[in-house]
């Protein structure tokens, strides 16, 4: 039908990138750049992750031991 001499419809189909697709591609490129930075020195980044996890657990324990929070937990 479209390849006839006189087609019924004259379509001009063009691929166009949507706004959402461009945002998703920018986010994926930034994740790739972050992953590339992590892989540059994985041992050093591993120790930073260990330290941040330990500090997070220390904060949680301090929150549970804190006087105001422990009094609230006892009342419940």
Secondary structure as the mmCIF struct_conf table of DSSP 4:
data_model
#
loop_
_struct_conf.conf_type_id
_struct_conf.id
_struct_conf.beg_label_comp_id
_struct_conf.beg_label_asym_id
_struct_conf.beg_label_seq_id
_struct_conf.end_label_comp_id
_struct_conf.end_label_asym_id
_struct_conf.end_label_seq_id
TURN_TY1_P TURN_TY1_P1 UNK A 2 UNK A 3
BEND BEND1 UNK A 4 UNK A 4
TURN_TY1_P TURN_TY1_P2 UNK A 5 UNK A 6
BEND BEND2 UNK A 8 UNK A 8
HELX_RH_AL_P HELX_RH_AL_P1 UNK A 19 UNK A 40
TURN_TY1_P TURN_TY1_P3 UNK A 41 UNK A 41
HELX_RH_AL_P HELX_RH_AL_P2 UNK A 42 UNK A 65
BEND BEND3 UNK A 66 UNK A 66
HELX_RH_AL_P HELX_RH_AL_P3 UNK A 67 UNK A 75
#
